[in-house]
Amino acid sequence: VTDSLVATERPTGGRPAIELSEHIVEIISDSGEGAQRCGQSFGSIAARMGNGIWTTEIIPAEIRPPARSVAGASGNRIRVGSGKITNGGDETDLVIAFNEQVLLGRVRDGELKPGATILLERMWRDHQLPDIRESYIRAYDRLVDAGYRVYEVPMETECRKLVNDARRGKNMFALGILCFIYSFDLQMARDQIALTFGKKSQDVIDTNVRLLEAGHAWAGDNLDFCYRIPAVPTTQPHIVTNGNTAVALGVMASGMELCAMYPITPATSASHYLSDVFEKVGGIVHQAEDEIAACAFAIGASYAGKCTVTITSGPGYSLKQEAIGLAVMAEIPLVVVNVQRGGPSTGQPTKAEQGDLMTTIYGSHGDAPKVVIAPATIEDCFHSIITARRIAETFNMVVVVLTDASLATSQQPYPRPVFQESWIAPPVDQSPIPAGAKPYDWDATTGLAKRFIPGQPGGMHTVTGIAHDRNSHVAYDPEINMEGLRARSLKLAALQRTLQPPDVFGPESGDLLVVGWGSTKGTIEEAVESLQAEGKAVSSMHVRFLNPLPPGIKEIMQRFDKVIAIETNWSDDPNELIIDESNRRYSALATLLRARYLVDVDCWTEVRGRQIKPSTVRQVLLAKLEK
Amino acid sequence: MGIAATECLLEMYDERRSLEDYQKGVPRWCTGCGDNAILAAVQRLLRDEGLRPEKTVFVSGIGCSSRFPHYLNTYGFHGIHGRALPVAEGVKMARPDLTVFVNTGDGDCLSIGAAHWIHAIRYNMNLTVFLHDNQIYGLTKMQASPTSPIGTKSNTTPRGSYLDALNPLTVTLGVSNVSFVAQAVDWIPESLYQIVRAAYEHKGLSFVRILQRCPEWLPKSLEPWMQDPDKIQLLHHENALRVSDQLAMVYKNHRKHDPLDMLDALDIASDLERIPVGILYQNKDVPCYEDTRHSDVLRSDDLVRHGLEHEFDKYAV
């Protein structure tokens, strides 16, 4: 990313603003100091300005980590650009930090660009405790020596002029500074504050607006730089949400009436939001006593005619396995959302990972075919739920929507969905069942059967998780067992026949094809695009349906000399001393593609609990091209 | 214009169902198994109440007793081990118009499904729950269950079980929102039927523990109570069940018990010498979870669309 460094006239103030094509900004603080809110507001204002944005939450693993600790950084990272932004990008250009310790954590993790601008709360320099004073001065000197452009900001002192508890007002002061730096329309910022604090009193809104204005004025008086990122406003209306909100909106839009869940990070915010709004459209969020109960409850409701969703994350998903197998066996529609987090076991609850693909496709004992969809964007989180409900009810199958912590907590603008009546589930069928019809009258070709729903006269039968015949009678006969297995498997093929081959990003053939799934789409395409611009014959393909895989994949892969999967799950490095082709564990998608298509798909993965950076992917692809 | 009386009568005749209308298949339980008696009582209830087969759902878990739904000509859900209650709750929440029964065993309900049992009591959804308690795992061939008396010799406790039996009555009575707890025994069909019926009529979660014989694995366990009618204590009250004259001739041990009296209920439930039969507790005023959660909002496509547009407005830029 190159700064154009063209000075343009600023409409207000005297200084010229440096025009940028994009910038990455961070606001970090101790937990509870409001950096999250500042960052989200900043992102929303940028989106209102017509800029592309991608926000990433910076979340400590604990609710109340110790104050001023390296591991306690809480905040938000916003990538703002002129055009569409599809991922979190590379390193940070500018950061506002409320103390030096949280900042050191970010520096240690390599999150800051060399020479990045740092705006640092100055109050610690004069702190009454000598330890804190010394730690601050040491850190300050280190940062300056390391080549960062450090500005000390007396946030506490300035905010005290307006509020008693400066610790709680600083975030809006910081927002004001950022609005000055990026030449944002101050009125839009005021409107955003009114929206953010909409549920609070006018007093609260006024105070925060004053803090915003004070920050803006301070920056104007004291900073010797400012930027402008030209926006390309679209005429199409957009909304900005994170992936979990998109999932929740998708649940509403799909016409589902029930969501059964148990609290688990990072999935819970979807249920929080649904709990707040679902009842307005006659929906119910049921917080069950555990993950298994949530899944069983959803299956019961689906069985009774109302396709239901259960929302969870890795550990919860593991717990639901037996119940998911029941829904597969009894052919009861069910939508499961798995917001993947770091694993195995408790793993990294707040961090992003794509580690659940195999367990999602192959999970539950025995042959338990189910549909797996992985949204690649936040917008796709919304539409995937609607698709999932329709597939679940059409095929009487379990459909798992696999998102991850990265999609769940990141925000991005996308076109405001236009409501379609076809999204909504049809009313529960209560018509009489014709004499002689059977509850599992599997179609000879597709395996599909029309389900009988309680309330339908003449349809009385007992569904069972035991092997059963077309009448749903328990049957241990080998032929009947094979017949049921066949029907449940064929349904996947029937669905596969309706799918389109994935799009190829870039030329249809070339030296290298990059394959990916889920939240890595924006990152991969950004890296691929930059290589294409340099004349490299690289394309990418992002797979949305992971089970069944759509047709045409093998043909696409065969048009490239090399194929590599880029994923956020574990794979062995082939350079390890004891790793060779006979024991190397490939990444999940690479394993699937190799097994199914007999194509030599290589892989490169990283499991750092965050989105892979486009520059990293770029390096990996360059190396692969040369190999 | 009204319907002619004859037409009305003809319709009623059509709607009238016999026991056979509710029966299906031949139960594969052992001869003398208590499940047979429970099935007979429940089929009688269905007929007497004239429940519409298509509007009735029996949900079960896994175990001998969980085969129950297969022998009824209603809708049934034979699920997985321990999870009958949450499945039934889902059915009821989605479709309050359906009558939902749950059949669960002592292993299913009190062991692998114990979490769901406690919380089902607390939700107090309008479900009728039959705990088929034979004090042993039958389908997996004789392992100690939570209600096996201490010292029970089984395949997993060949030298006798180590722990005191769990008392499902006192535990259930101790859970918030409990609204109906009763106990029956399979060998007194008259009171079994009375209790099953009272449980069905109660609005809320009716928890009926039915002590039943397992002639295959634990044939002697309940013998002392079967052979000595004085060890059975019939509960009666003007607000609960009455003891018929025939029953009173055999079972002479009666106790007047107000089903609203929780302390007395706990006292009765704690008696390990005698088996109390009747309603231990009933409180008709406990709200049902499905009523609390369901709103009066009439769902329509338009409502969803408006709700959605309103939410999109919040996030519009």
Interface residues (C-beta under 8 A of the other chain):
Chain A: S44 A47 R48 P237 H238 I239 V240 T241 T245 L249 M252 A253 G255 E257 L258 A260 V277 E279 K280 V281 G282 I284 H286 A288 E289 D290 I292 A293 A294 A296 F297 A298 I299 G300 A301 S302 Y303 A304 G305 K306 T308 E322 A323 G325 L326 A330 P413 R416 P417 F419 E421 I424 V428 P454 G455 Q456 P457 G458 G459 M460 H461 T462 V463 T464 G465 I466 H473 V474
Chain B: G25 P53 E54 K55 V57 F58 V59 P69 H70 L72 N73 T74 Y75 G76 F77 H78 G79 I80 R83 L85 P86 V87 A88 E89 G90 V91 K92 M93 A94 R95 D97 L98 A115 H116 I118 H119 R293 H294 S295 V297 L298 R299 D301 L303 V304 R305 H306 G307 L308 E309 H310 E311 F312 Y315 A316 V317
